[in-house]
Amino acid sequence: MYQYKAKIVRWIDGDTVLVDIDLGFFCTRQERLRLARISAHELNSETLYGRRRARSARHHAELLCPVGSEVIVETSKSDRDRYARYIAEIIFEGENISDELLARKLVKKFKPA
């Protein structure tokens, strides 16, 4: 398990975030990360209900962890999804964002195929 300091650049949807990761020695890397263990509705969902749930999940994620926040990213080297995003746990002020979104019932538990 690897831990990095990072800064939130923007929330793409309820389970995907763009971050600037601090690699040390004044070196940063911008990455799209998929939040571990959860699945949110897609913003381009075919149904109005799905689009509303997606916007709600993204909005609450932004409230829990606003743009510009300093966070801790926990990931492993081999954990990537089919879109080559790292699968990561994001910790903000001691709280795991995936756990908070699950507790508020804004996302579902992710079940791998």
N, CA, C and O atoms as a GROMACS GRO file, in nm:
protein
  452
    1MET      N    1   0.085  -0.118   0.000
    1MET     CA    2   0.000   0.000   0.000
    1MET      C    3   0.090   0.124   0.000
    1MET      O    4   0.185   0.133   0.078
    2TYR      N    5   0.060   0.217  -0.087
    2TYR     CA    6   0.135   0.342  -0.097
    2TYR      C    7   0.047   0.457  -0.051
    2TYR      O    8  -0.074   0.456  -0.073
    3GLN      N    9   0.108   0.555   0.013
    3GLN     CA   10   0.035   0.675   0.056
    3GLN      C   11   0.104   0.798  -0.001
    3GLN      O   12   0.227   0.809   0.003
    4TYR      N   13   0.023   0.889  -0.054
    4TYR     CA   14   0.074   1.014  -0.111
    4TYR      C   15  -0.011   1.130  -0.062
    4TYR      O   16  -0.130   1.113  -0.033
    5LYS      N   17   0.049   1.246  -0.052
    5LYS     CA   18  -0.028   1.367  -0.031
    5LYS      C   19  -0.074   1.414  -0.167
    5LYS      O   20  -0.002   1.400  -0.266
    6ALA      N   21  -0.194   1.468  -0.172
    6ALA     CA   22  -0.249   1.514  -0.299
    6ALA      C   23  -0.343   1.631  -0.275
    6ALA      O   24  -0.383   1.658  -0.162
    7LYS      N   25  -0.376   1.699  -0.383
    7LYS     CA   26  -0.471   1.810  -0.379
    7LYS      C   27  -0.581   1.782  -0.480
    7LYS      O   28  -0.554   1.745  -0.594
    8ILE      N   29  -0.706   1.801  -0.437
    8ILE     CA   30  -0.820   1.779  -0.526
    8ILE      C   31  -0.824   1.890  -0.630
    8ILE      O   32  -0.826   2.009  -0.597
    9VAL      N   33  -0.826   1.850  -0.759
    9VAL     CA   34  -0.837   1.947  -0.869
    9VAL      C   35  -0.983   1.963  -0.908
    9VAL      O   36  -1.034   2.075  -0.920
   10ARG      N   37  -1.053   1.848  -0.928
   10ARG     CA   38  -1.197   1.854  -0.956
   10ARG      C   39  -1.258   1.716  -0.943
   10ARG      O   40  -1.192   1.614  -0.962
   11TRP      N   41  -1.386   1.716  -0.909
   11TRP     CA   42  -1.464   1.593  -0.902
   11TRP      C   43  -1.525   1.570  -1.039
   11TRP      O   44  -1.599   1.656  -1.089
   12ILE      N   45  -1.497   1.458  -1.101
   12ILE     CA   46  -1.550   1.426  -1.233
   12ILE      C   47  -1.691   1.370  -1.220
   12ILE      O   48  -1.782   1.412  -1.290
   13ASP      N   49  -1.709   1.275  -1.130
   13ASP     CA   50  -1.842   1.227  -1.092
   13ASP      C   51  -1.834   1.176  -0.949
   13ASP      O   52  -1.736   1.204  -0.880
   14GLY      N   53  -1.932   1.104  -0.904
   14GLY     CA   54  -1.938   1.064  -0.764
   14GLY      C   55  -1.830   0.968  -0.720
   14GLY      O   56  -1.802   0.956  -0.600
   15ASP      N   57  -1.768   0.897  -0.814
   15ASP     CA   58  -1.663   0.801  -0.777
   15ASP      C   59  -1.531   0.822  -0.851
   15ASP      O   60  -1.443   0.737  -0.845
   16THR      N   61  -1.516   0.934  -0.920
   16THR     CA   62  -1.394   0.965  -0.993
   16THR      C   63  -1.350   1.107  -0.963
   16THR      O   64  -1.432   1.199  -0.962
   17VAL      N   65  -1.221   1.124  -0.938
   17VAL     CA   66  -1.169   1.255  -0.900
   17VAL      C   67  -1.035   1.279  -0.971
   17VAL      O   68  -0.959   1.185  -0.994
   18LEU      N   69  -1.008   1.403  -1.004
   18LEU     CA   70  -0.880   1.444  -1.062
   18LEU      C   71  -0.798   1.508  -0.951
   18LEU      O   72  -0.845   1.602  -0.886
   19VAL      N   73  -0.676   1.458  -0.930
   19VAL     CA   74  -0.592   1.508  -0.821
   19VAL      C   75  -0.452   1.540  -0.872
   19VAL      O   76  -0.406   1.484  -0.971
   20ASP      N   77  -0.385   1.632  -0.801
   20ASP     CA   78  -0.242   1.657  -0.819
   20ASP      C   79  -0.172   1.582  -0.707
   20ASP      O   80  -0.189   1.616  -0.590
   21ILE      N   81  -0.095   1.481  -0.741
   21ILE     CA   82  -0.026   1.398  -0.642
   21ILE      C   83   0.115   1.452  -0.622
   21ILE      O   84   0.188   1.475  -0.718
   22ASP      N   85   0.152   1.472  -0.496
   22ASP     CA   86   0.286   1.517  -0.461
   22ASP      C   87   0.378   1.396  -0.454
   22ASP      O   88   0.363   1.312  -0.365
   23LEU      N   89   0.472   1.387  -0.547
   23LEU     CA   90   0.565   1.274  -0.552
   23LEU      C   91   0.694   1.301  -0.474
   23LEU      O   92   0.779   1.213  -0.461
   24GLY      N   93   0.709   1.421  -0.422
   24GLY     CA   94   0.830   1.459  -0.350
   24GLY      C   95   0.929   1.530  -0.441
   24GLY      O   96   0.918   1.523  -0.564
   25PHE      N   97   1.024   1.596  -0.381
   25PHE     CA   98   1.127   1.669  -0.455
   25PHE      C   99   1.068   1.767  -0.556
   25PHE      O  100   1.117   1.779  -0.668
   26PHE      N  101   0.962   1.837  -0.515
   26PHE     CA  102   0.895   1.939  -0.596
   26PHE      C  103   0.841   1.882  -0.728
   26PHE      O  104   0.836   1.952  -0.829
   27CYS      N  105   0.802   1.757  -0.725
   27CYS     CA  106   0.750   1.689  -0.843
   27CYS      C  107   0.605   1.648  -0.817
   27CYS      O  108   0.576   1.583  -0.716
   28THR      N  109   0.514   1.685  -0.907
   28THR     CA  110   0.374   1.646  -0.893
   28THR      C  111   0.327   1.576  -1.021
   28THR      O  112   0.388   1.590  -1.127
   29ARG      N  113   0.219   1.502  -1.008
   29ARG     CA  114   0.160   1.433  -1.122
   29ARG      C  115   0.009   1.441  -1.109
   29ARG      O  116  -0.047   1.415  -1.003
   30GLN      N  117  -0.056   1.476  -1.218
   30GLN     CA  118  -0.202   1.482  -1.217
   30GLN      C  119  -0.257   1.347  -1.263
   30GLN      O  120  -0.217   1.294  -1.367
   31GLU      N  121  -0.350   1.292  -1.184
   31GLU     CA  122  -0.408   1.160  -1.213
   31GLU      C  123  -0.558   1.161  -1.187
   31GLU      O  124  -0.607   1.231  -1.098
   32ARG      N  125  -0.629   1.083  -1.268
   32ARG     CA  126  -0.769   1.053  -1.240
   32ARG      C  127  -0.771   0.929  -1.153
   32ARG      O  128  -0.708   0.828  -1.186
   33LEU      N  129  -0.842   0.937  -1.042
   33LEU     CA  130  -0.851   0.825  -0.950
   33LEU      C  131  -0.995   0.778  -0.938
   33LEU      O  132  -1.088   0.859  -0.938
   34ARG      N  133  -1.012   0.649  -0.928
   34ARG     CA  134  -1.143   0.589  -0.904
   34ARG      C  135  -1.149   0.555  -0.755
   34ARG      O  136  -1.060   0.488  -0.704
   35LEU      N  137  -1.252   0.600  -0.686
   35LEU     CA  138  -1.265   0.569  -0.545
   35LEU      C  139  -1.289   0.419  -0.527
   35LEU      O  140  -1.370   0.359  -0.598
   36ALA      N  141  -1.219   0.362  -0.432
   36ALA     CA  142  -1.226   0.218  -0.408
   36ALA      C  143  -1.359   0.178  -0.346
   36ALA      O  144  -1.417   0.253  -0.267
   37ARG      N  145  -1.406   0.060  -0.382
   37ARG     CA  146  -1.519  -0.009  -0.321
   37ARG      C  147  -1.655   0.051  -0.350
   37ARG      O  148  -1.755   0.001  -0.298
   38ILE      N  149  -1.666   0.156  -0.432
   38ILE     CA  150  -1.797   0.216  -0.457
   38ILE      C  151  -1.822   0.231  -0.607
   38ILE      O  152  -1.730   0.228  -0.688
   39SER      N  153  -1.950   0.248  -0.640
   39SER     CA  154  -1.992   0.273  -0.777
   39SER      C  155  -2.106   0.376  -0.774
   39SER      O  156  -2.207   0.356  -0.707
   40ALA      N  157  -2.087   0.485  -0.847
   40ALA     CA  158  -2.189   0.589  -0.854
   40ALA      C  159  -2.255   0.586  -0.992
   40ALA      O  160  -2.199   0.534  -1.088
   41HIS      N  161  -2.374   0.642  -1.000
   41HIS     CA  162  -2.441   0.654  -1.130
   41HIS      C  163  -2.355   0.742  -1.221
   41HIS      O  164  -2.279   0.827  -1.174
   42GLU      N  165  -2.369   0.721  -1.352
   42GLU     CA  166  -2.294   0.800  -1.450
   42GLU      C  167  -2.368   0.929  -1.482
   42GLU      O  168  -2.492   0.930  -1.486
   43LEU      N  169  -2.293   1.037  -1.505
   43LEU     CA  170  -2.355   1.166  -1.537
   43LEU      C  171  -2.430   1.163  -1.670
   43LEU      O  172  -2.524   1.239  -1.689
   44ASN      N  173  -2.388   1.075  -1.761
   44ASN     CA  174  -2.455   1.065  -1.892
   44ASN      C  175  -2.552   0.947  -1.895
   44ASN      O  176  -2.571   0.886  -2.000
   45SER      N  177  -2.611   0.917  -1.781
   45SER     CA  178  -2.707   0.806  -1.770
   45SER      C  179  -2.825   0.830  -1.864
   45SER      O  180  -2.860   0.945  -1.894
   46GLU      N  181  -2.886   0.723  -1.909
   46GLU     CA  182  -3.000   0.734  -2.000
   46GLU      C  183  -3.126   0.784  -1.931
   46GLU      O  184  -3.213   0.843  -1.995
   47THR      N  185  -3.137   0.761  -1.801
   47THR     CA  186  -3.258   0.802  -1.730
   47THR      C  187  -3.235   0.931  -1.652
   47THR      O  188  -3.124   0.960  -1.608
   48LEU      N  189  -3.341   1.006  -1.637
   48LEU     CA  190  -3.334   1.129  -1.559
   48LEU      C  191  -3.298   1.099  -1.414
   48LEU      O  192  -3.220   1.172  -1.353
   49TYR      N  193  -3.355   0.990  -1.360
   49TYR     CA  194  -3.324   0.948  -1.223
   49TYR      C  195  -3.174   0.923  -1.207
   49TYR      O  196  -3.114   0.968  -1.109
   50GLY      N  197  -3.114   0.852  -1.301
   50GLY     CA  198  -2.971   0.822  -1.296
   50GLY      C  199  -2.886   0.947  -1.301
   50GLY      O  200  -2.788   0.959  -1.227
   51ARG      N  201  -2.923   1.042  -1.388
   51ARG     CA  202  -2.847   1.168  -1.397
   51ARG      C  203  -2.859   1.249  -1.268
   51ARG      O  204  -2.761   1.309  -1.224
   52ARG      N  205  -2.978   1.250  -1.209
   52ARG     CA  206  -2.996   1.322  -1.082
   52ARG      C  207  -2.915   1.259  -0.970
   52ARG      O  208  -2.852   1.330  -0.891
   53ARG      N  209  -2.917   1.127  -0.961
   53ARG     CA  210  -2.837   1.057  -0.859
   53ARG      C  211  -2.688   1.084  -0.879
   53ARG      O  212  -2.614   1.101  -0.782
   54ALA      N  213  -2.643   1.088  -1.005
   54ALA     CA  214  -2.502   1.114  -1.035
   54ALA      C  215  -2.463   1.255  -0.992
   54ALA      O  216  -2.358   1.274  -0.930
   55ARG      N  217  -2.546   1.354  -1.024
   55ARG     CA  218  -2.515   1.493  -0.984
   55ARG      C  219  -2.518   1.506  -0.832
   55ARG      O  220  -2.436   1.578  -0.774
   56SER      N  221  -2.611   1.437  -0.767
   56SER     CA  222  -2.619   1.442  -0.622
   56SER      C  223  -2.494   1.381  -0.557
   56SER      O  224  -2.440   1.438  -0.462
   57ALA      N  225  -2.448   1.268  -0.608
   57ALA     CA  226  -2.328   1.203  -0.554
   57ALA      C  227  -2.206   1.293  -0.572
   57ALA      O  228  -2.125   1.307  -0.481
   58ARG      N  229  -2.193   1.354  -0.690
   58ARG     CA  230  -2.079   1.444  -0.714
   58ARG      C  231  -2.087   1.566  -0.623
   58ARG      O  232  -1.986   1.608  -0.567
   59HIS      N  233  -2.206   1.622  -0.608
   59HIS     CA  234  -2.223   1.740  -0.522
   59HIS      C  235  -2.185   1.708  -0.377
   59HIS      O  236  -2.114   1.786  -0.314
   60HIS      N  237  -2.230   1.596  -0.326
   60HIS     CA  238  -2.198   1.559  -0.188
   60HIS      C  239  -2.050   1.526  -0.172
   60HIS      O  240  -1.991   1.555  -0.068
   61ALA      N  241  -1.989   1.466  -0.274
   61ALA     CA  242  -1.845   1.441  -0.268
   61ALA      C  243  -1.769   1.574  -0.261
   61ALA      O  244  -1.671   1.586  -0.188
   62GLU      N  245  -1.815   1.673  -0.338
   62GLU     CA  246  -1.752   1.806  -0.334
   62GLU      C  247  -1.771   1.872  -0.198
   62GLU      O  248  -1.682   1.943  -0.151
   63LEU      N  249  -1.886   1.850  -0.134
   63LEU     CA  250  -1.908   1.906  -0.001
   63LEU      C  251  -1.820   1.838   0.104
   63LEU      O  252  -1.767   1.904   0.193
   64LEU      N  253  -1.805   1.705   0.092
   64LEU     CA  254  -1.722   1.631   0.186
   64LEU      C  255  -1.574   1.664   0.171
   64LEU      O  256  -1.500   1.670   0.269
   65CYS      N  257  -1.533   1.686   0.047
   65CYS     CA  258  -1.391   1.708   0.016
   65CYS      C  259  -1.382   1.811  -0.096
   65CYS      O  260  -1.373   1.774  -0.213
   66PRO      N  261  -1.385   1.941  -0.062
   66PRO     CA  262  -1.391   2.046  -0.165
   66PRO      C  263  -1.267   2.052  -0.254
   66PRO      O  264  -1.160   2.003  -0.218
   67VAL      N  265  -1.284   2.112  -0.370
   67VAL     CA  266  -1.173   2.135  -0.462
   67VAL      C  267  -1.067   2.218  -0.390
   67VAL      O  268  -1.099   2.315  -0.321
   68GLY      N  269  -0.942   2.179  -0.405
   68GLY     CA  270  -0.832   2.247  -0.339
   68GLY      C  271  -0.793   2.185  -0.206
   68GLY      O  272  -0.694   2.226  -0.145
   69SER      N  273  -0.869   2.087  -0.160
   69SER     CA  274  -0.840   2.022  -0.032
   69SER      C  275  -0.714   1.937  -0.041
   69SER      O  276  -0.687   1.875  -0.144
   70GLU      N  277  -0.639   1.935   0.067
   70GLU     CA  278  -0.523   1.846   0.080
   70GLU      C  279  -0.574   1.713   0.134
   70GLU      O  280  -0.640   1.709   0.237
   71VAL      N  281  -0.543   1.605   0.064
   71VAL     CA  282  -0.590   1.472   0.102
   71VAL      C  283  -0.474   1.373   0.105
   71VAL      O  284  -0.364   1.403   0.059
   72ILE      N  285  -0.501   1.257   0.160
   72ILE     CA  286  -0.408   1.144   0.153
   72ILE      C  287  -0.468   1.042   0.056
   72ILE      O  288  -0.584   1.005   0.068
   73VAL      N  289  -0.387   0.998  -0.039
   73VAL     CA  290  -0.429   0.897  -0.136
   73VAL      C  291  -0.359   0.768  -0.101
   73VAL      O  292  -0.236   0.764  -0.091
   74GLU      N  293  -0.437   0.661  -0.082
   74GLU     CA  294  -0.381   0.529  -0.054
   74GLU      C  295  -0.413   0.438  -0.172
   74GLU      O  296  -0.530   0.420  -0.208
   75THR      N  297  -0.310   0.382  -0.232
   75THR     CA  298  -0.329   0.293  -0.346
   75THR      C  299  -0.218   0.191  -0.351
   75THR      O  300  -0.119   0.202  -0.278
   76SER      N  301  -0.234   0.091  -0.436
   76SER     CA  302  -0.125  -0.003  -0.461
   76SER      C  303  -0.088   0.007  -0.608
   76SER      O  304  -0.166   0.054  -0.691
   77LYS      N  305   0.029  -0.038  -0.638
   77LYS     CA  306   0.084  -0.022  -0.773
   77LYS      C  307   0.001  -0.093  -0.879
   77LYS      O  308  -0.010  -0.044  -0.992
   78SER      N  309  -0.056  -0.206  -0.845
   78SER     CA  310  -0.125  -0.287  -0.946
   78SER      C  311  -0.276  -0.261  -0.955
   78SER      O  312  -0.342  -0.316  -1.042
   79ASP      N  313  -0.330  -0.178  -0.867
   79ASP     CA  314  -0.475  -0.155  -0.867
   79ASP      C  315  -0.515  -0.050  -0.970
   79ASP      O  316  -0.507   0.070  -0.943
   80ARG      N  317  -0.557  -0.095  -1.087
   80ARG     CA  318  -0.609  -0.007  -1.191
   80ARG      C  319  -0.738  -0.067  -1.245
   80ARG      O  320  -0.757  -0.189  -1.243
   81ASP      N  321  -0.827   0.021  -1.294
   81ASP     CA  322  -0.950  -0.030  -1.354
   81ASP      C  323  -0.932  -0.041  -1.505
   81ASP      O  324  -0.823  -0.019  -1.557
   82ARG      N  325  -1.038  -0.073  -1.575
   82ARG     CA  326  -1.027  -0.095  -1.719
   82ARG      C  327  -0.999   0.032  -1.797
   82ARG      O  328  -0.962   0.026  -1.914
   83TYR      N  329  -1.015   0.150  -1.734
   83TYR     CA  330  -0.984   0.276  -1.798
   83TYR      C  331  -0.847   0.329  -1.755
   83TYR      O  332  -0.815   0.445  -1.778
   84ALA      N  333  -0.767   0.244  -1.692
   84ALA     CA  334  -0.631   0.274  -1.646
   84ALA      C  335  -0.626   0.377  -1.534
   84ALA      O  336  -0.522   0.440  -1.512
   85ARG      N  337  -0.738   0.395  -1.463
   85ARG     CA  338  -0.737   0.483  -1.347
   85ARG      C  339  -0.691   0.402  -1.227
   85ARG      O  340  -0.727   0.285  -1.211
   86TYR      N  341  -0.610   0.465  -1.141
   86TYR     CA  342  -0.576   0.398  -1.016
   86TYR      C  343  -0.700   0.391  -0.928
   86TYR      O  344  -0.779   0.485  -0.923
   87ILE      N  345  -0.715   0.280  -0.859
   87ILE     CA  346  -0.823   0.263  -0.762
   87ILE      C  347  -0.764   0.300  -0.627
   87ILE      O  348  -0.667   0.240  -0.583
   88ALA      N  349  -0.825   0.399  -0.562
   88ALA     CA  350  -0.762   0.456  -0.443
   88ALA      C  351  -0.863   0.484  -0.333
   88ALA      O  352  -0.981   0.508  -0.358
   89GLU      N  353  -0.813   0.481  -0.212
   89GLU     CA  354  -0.887   0.530  -0.096
   89GLU      C  355  -0.844   0.674  -0.077
   89GLU      O  356  -0.724   0.704  -0.080
   90ILE      N  357  -0.939   0.765  -0.059
   90ILE     CA  358  -0.907   0.906  -0.036
   90ILE      C  359  -0.946   0.941   0.106
   90ILE      O  360  -1.060   0.922   0.146
   91ILE      N  361  -0.849   0.991   0.181
   91ILE     CA  362  -0.870   1.027   0.321
   91ILE      C  363  -0.860   1.179   0.333
   91ILE      O  364  -0.759   1.239   0.297
   92PHE      N  365  -0.968   1.240   0.385
   92PHE     CA  366  -0.970   1.385   0.406
   92PHE      C  367  -1.008   1.410   0.551
   92PHE      O  368  -1.115   1.369   0.597
   93GLU      N  369  -0.920   1.478   0.622
   93GLU     CA  370  -0.940   1.509   0.764
   93GLU      C  371  -0.977   1.385   0.844
   93GLU      O  372  -1.066   1.389   0.929
   94GLY      N  373  -0.908   1.274   0.817
   94GLY     CA  374  -0.928   1.151   0.892
   94GLY      C  375  -1.048   1.068   0.850
   94GLY      O  376  -1.070   0.961   0.905
   95GLU      N  377  -1.125   1.115   0.754
   95GLU     CA  378  -1.245   1.044   0.708
   95GLU      C  379  -1.223   0.987   0.568
   95GLU      O  380  -1.170   1.055   0.480
   96ASN      N  381  -1.264   0.862   0.549
   96ASN     CA  382  -1.255   0.798   0.419
   96ASN      C  383  -1.377   0.841   0.336
   96ASN      O  384  -1.490   0.820   0.378
   97ILE      N  385  -1.353   0.900   0.220
   97ILE     CA  386  -1.462   0.955   0.138
   97ILE      C  387  -1.554   0.843   0.089
   97ILE      O  388  -1.676   0.862   0.085
   98SER      N  389  -1.499   0.728   0.051
   98SER     CA  390  -1.583   0.616   0.007
   98SER      C  391  -1.680   0.573   0.117
   98SER      O  392  -1.798   0.550   0.091
   99ASP      N  393  -1.630   0.563   0.240
   99ASP     CA  394  -1.715   0.523   0.352
   99ASP      C  395  -1.825   0.626   0.377
   99ASP      O  396  -1.939   0.589   0.406
  100GLU      N  397  -1.791   0.753   0.368
  100GLU     CA  398  -1.891   0.859   0.391
  100GLU      C  399  -2.000   0.856   0.285
  100GLU      O  400  -2.118   0.870   0.318
  101LEU      N  401  -1.964   0.838   0.157
  101LEU     CA  402  -2.064   0.833   0.050
  101LEU      C  403  -2.152   0.709   0.065
  101LEU      O  404  -2.272   0.716   0.038
  102LEU      N  405  -2.093   0.597   0.107
  102LEU     CA  406  -2.173   0.476   0.131
  102LEU      C  407  -2.269   0.496   0.248
  102LEU      O  408  -2.385   0.455   0.240
  103ALA      N  409  -2.222   0.557   0.354
  103ALA     CA  410  -2.306   0.579   0.473
  103ALA      C  411  -2.424   0.669   0.440
  103ALA      O  412  -2.532   0.653   0.499
  104ARG      N  413  -2.406   0.764   0.348
  104ARG     CA  414  -2.515   0.855   0.310
  104ARG      C  415  -2.603   0.798   0.200
  104ARG      O  416  -2.697   0.862   0.154
  105LYS      N  417  -2.571   0.676   0.157
  105LYS     CA  418  -2.648   0.605   0.053
  105LYS      C  419  -2.653   0.681  -0.079
  105LYS      O  420  -2.755   0.680  -0.148
  106LEU      N  421  -2.542   0.748  -0.113
  106LEU     CA  422  -2.532   0.820  -0.240
  106LEU      C  423  -2.471   0.735  -0.349
  106LEU      O  424  -2.485   0.766  -0.467
  107VAL      N  425  -2.404   0.627  -0.311
  107VAL     CA  426  -2.340   0.535  -0.405
  107VAL      C  427  -2.369   0.393  -0.359
  107VAL      O  428  -2.419   0.370  -0.249
  108LYS      N  429  -2.335   0.297  -0.447
  108LYS     CA  430  -2.351   0.155  -0.413
  108LYS      C  431  -2.215   0.093  -0.390
  108LYS      O  432  -2.114   0.144  -0.437
  109LYS      N  433  -2.214  -0.018  -0.318
  109LYS     CA  434  -2.091  -0.096  -0.306
  109LYS      C  435  -2.058  -0.152  -0.443
  109LYS      O  436  -2.146  -0.201  -0.513
  110PHE      N  437  -1.930  -0.146  -0.481
  110PHE     CA  438  -1.887  -0.195  -0.609
  110PHE      C  439  -1.870  -0.346  -0.603
  110PHE      O  440  -1.805  -0.398  -0.512
  111LYS      N  441  -1.930  -0.416  -0.698
  111LYS     CA  442  -1.918  -0.560  -0.706
  111LYS      C  443  -1.843  -0.596  -0.833
  111LYS      O  444  -1.900  -0.584  -0.942
  112PRO      N  445  -1.716  -0.638  -0.823
  112PRO     CA  446  -1.640  -0.671  -0.944
  112PRO      C  447  -1.705  -0.785  -1.022
  112PRO      O  448  -1.766  -0.876  -0.964
  113ALA      N  449  -1.690  -0.779  -1.154
  113ALA     CA  450  -1.752  -0.881  -1.239
  113ALA      C  451  -1.681  -1.013  -1.232
  113ALA      O  452  -1.721  -1.109  -1.298
   0.00000   0.00000   0.00000
